[in-house]
């Protein structure tokens, strides 16, 4: 017994003191029996749990895209004057700011707006400082008459995470609600005050309802009868509503302040004011006007509709409503903020919120984020379970499977801790990164455990020394394989545009997970495997040895049967290579024949969508509200709908999509939006996209023949853009651009894949202009300013201050106006009396006349150039922008379309630009933007990242093997992944399960480049070790396949298992398909291609093996049987090769290496270099970035 112990101890010591353990062996030797190992294990778990608690939760990653609106007023100026004198200087100075990507402007009569879009990743604070500094230092160039610029920043943190809609649930017998919208607005402001007490809440605002107001409705005929003007009434009220701190006096040792005057508090106070005298009798305000307090006149409408399909307890149809929108502060947890808001509102019910007022939660991004996160965490556990059962099946024992599974939570939790340190959030992208990582982070542990058990089987004992040496044996290839995966992932972090930060968590957290998994594989895996709870018994080893021997014999026979004909026959080798090439070309041709659709990202299954409605410009609010009502009634009958809100004449609380598209500016009376809430996706069969498609079909009959246009707007799955398909029209003059835009709109409508076609052209409509007779007015002593002021007061455009009522959170303004019945007939305002300087009273009609004048078009600029916009959404079988764009171009060629300036768009060079704006505006041309720009930028940068990844992998493998040919052999299976990826996408696509090749598909393909190289490294490394022991090359590669097939197949199946849980996720399905199909096909082919390549490159393999031998030792290869395939088994050493041939081979390999290295470095650096605009057509690539952000719209459908 003592002798046996002594022998074991000697073996352990010998293994521990071996000088060639390497980094992996030394790490395993230190931790395998160290008391620090369990402490470190528990500490890492605790750190991970801390990160999980502290990391904020939200649905999508936070994307910093500073967008700053600068608004100016230029009273009396035409749209052209606003564009040239006000917008032009602003655009130029904003374009000078560093970090600005695009500058947009919209100019209309009397006002304009410039939108400054900064590069993605710029911070709002510094960007806002730059804009304000630029404005302050250039105020001297602002023309006279232009107002002080109003700067309004907008960022992702301004998007409300919760919206609460208040409506009255008690109706009288006539259907009139007990609580009107005026009182609802008061309640909403009271509720805002309470909600703002929650520290994490950000920007909060109220939409809808009529504000409380004191109306002074003046009758023109009474004014004329008493000889009093509106100016006198307004001046009387303003001067009476004043209080002043006059000073102070001292009396009896006390200091007393003196206050003079008094504010107005009630309508009666205003009614009792004296405005003048008539026949020496005082004339009071109530003699010429009716003064009342109540809600202001309706200029907007918000209505609430419940479902009419059994989803709601009450059948509510269009009751007045008010919505409160609450955003969260930057960096706070959206789930916590939303829950705190809803708890506060529940506490207010029955206290400050009456029982007859219902508060409906019409948006809760906290809940959707929490549901998404919880769903993905469940899928995380599912993936872990799949991996456990896979390893259990492979080893046919619980203990090795438990070793692998115990490592997973440590790696995942520490990755979340790393996400917290790096400032990421727990969102669907970061969780998908973890799910994606499960399939690859267990690779290291599986390889280490498998090799430990294999070596224990060979040794017949479960000793520590063998375990350490087993870790040493696979250490270097495991380290190299891990870093190749990291090298494949990291370049994706440099993708530009909005998709860069959106997808950034995948390469960042994937790389962190891989690094931690490598650490865990060398530290915790040997410690767990050797522990007394998980160390296998000798009986298990004996049974496993018999099973392993039988399986090895079968595998060896299989490989000899497959490989021997390919090795010995050149014709079969050529036939095999030809088959591979044909399969590769056939797979790639599936894109050309549209058997696989290419798209940026597929649509997600969201709990809401909206309808954007535009009536003909100039339509009144009642017409808009009626049309929206008909739409809401139709939609609420759909079985999946739970509620609908109508916003007419005002914008709904904007989302990220609305922020980018500037929907918050939609406040014209002919504009409306419908917000539709759906059942939870688990409670309905159809996706939100299918429901939206049906809604489009159901609503079309309502708008036909009315001139109204509507668009179904779904929440985009990724970064939002102006619209899926956008054509920016350039041309020599405004009339040409407008005509081309109008013609393109018709052509867009004929395209099979395009829906909701629209443009930014205004339909002709008129406005009233009072034309002053300047000569007569001057002779009468009346200025134009006096006329303008009196007319503005008559039409309700003037506030005279407010009454002080010591209640409410909104001021009660005093509005002076003519009664609605009077001002709705514009000619009756001709009786309005105007006071001249000499005291005479003249009627308005004596000083001019009302004229009906056509409204001017809005002038749009992008980056200082005039443009028009034609937009469309996509639909049908090929619901990707590029297919609709091709259809439009085909239609242009078929029609032989010629622009007013004689240009054949689509046929003349430079008339259709895919990658940037045309060189000049001297001739008509269009530029494709919208989702296409994001798609192009993303796939361009991912292609560059793929190139950089290949270079990094090549460098890493060259560094490990010290040879230029072997790394090329190891990387050979990378293209083979497409043989699985593309057909798998086709299968899913043709079966109607999604399957579009998306940006996430590309991510999966790039990641596979590093993953599949791992398998090649394991095969080549084992082959080299066998060659070093004297085994012929042919025999060595067969032994490598026999020995390494199990860990290679386990890791491949682990990746499939991890990916399987997201096969039917709308967004990341493409990545799952790429990973699962690509790894399976390429793994199978790798086990054939790599052995053949090793035999073909046997001399290089022998060189690498010889270089790795200890000093003074040589390789003693036994003679191999002669082969007809050429290549391996030669016993010749590198020294026997002709020196010149060796030098020539080294030189060529070095040149190839330098070429790829320089190319990779250039691709990496090009992401940071500014991109210059060059001429571009459909055959020339212009790398200029384009807009994913809309032109600001102040008076169109936006």
Secondary structure, 3 states (H helix, E strand, C coil): CHHHHHHHHHHHHHHHCCCCCHHHHHHHHHHCCCCHHHHHHHHHHHHHHHHHHHCCECCCCCCCCCEEEEEEEECCCCHHHHHHHHHHHHHHHHHCCCCEEEEEEEEECCEEEEEEEECCCCCHHHHHHHHHHHHHCCHHHCCCCECCCEEEEECHHHCCCEEEEEEECCECCCCCECCCHHHHHHHHHHHHHHHCCCCCEEEEEEECCCCEEEEEEECHHHHHHHCCCHHHHHHHHHHHCEEEEEEEEEECCEEEEEEEEECCCCHHHHHCCEEEEECCEEEEHHHHEEEEEEECCCCCEEEEEECCCCCCCCCCEEEEEEEEEEEECCCCCHHHHHHHHHHHHHHHECCCECCCEEEEEEEEHHHHHHHHHHHHHHHHHHHHHHHHHHHHHHHCCHHHHHHHHHHHHHHHHHHHHHHHHHCCCECHHHHHHHHHHHHHHHHHHHHHHHHHHHHHHHHCCCCHHHHHHHHHHHHHHHHHHHHHHHHHHHHHHHCCCHHHHHHHHHHHHHHHHHHHHHHHHHHHHHHHHHCCCCCCCHHHHHHHHHHHHHHHHHHHHHHHHHHHHHHHCHHHHHHHHHHHHHHHHHHHHHHHCCCCCECCCCCCCCCEEEEEEECCCCCCHHHHHHHHHHHHHHHCCCCCEEEEEEEECCCCCCCHHHHHHCHHHCCCCCEEEEEEEECCHHHCCCCHHHHHHHHHHHHHHHHCCCCCEEEEEECCCCCCCCCCEEEEEECCCHHHHHHHHHHHHHHHHHCCCEEEEEECCCCCCEEEEEEECHHHHHHCCCCHHHHHHHHHHHCCCEEEEEECCCCCCCCEEEEEEECHHHHCCHHHHHHCEEECCCCCEEEHHHHEEEEEEECCCCEEEECCEEEEEEEEEECCCCCCHHHHHHHHHHHHHHHCCECCCCCECCCCCCCEECCCCCCCCCCCEEEEEEHHHHHHHHHHHHHHHHHHHHHHHHHHHHHHHCCHHHHHHHHHHHHHHHHHHHHHHHHHHHCCCCCCECHHHHHHHHHHHHHHHHHHHHHHHHHHHHHHCCCCHHHHHHHHHHHHHHHHHHHHHHHHHHHHCCCCCCCCHHHHHHHHHHHHHHHHHHHHHHHHHHHHCHHHHHHHHHHCCCCCCCCCCCCCCCCCCCCCCCCCCHHHCCHHHHHHHHHHHHHHHHHHHHHHHHHHHHCCCCCCCCCCCCCCCCCCCCCCCCCCCCCCCC
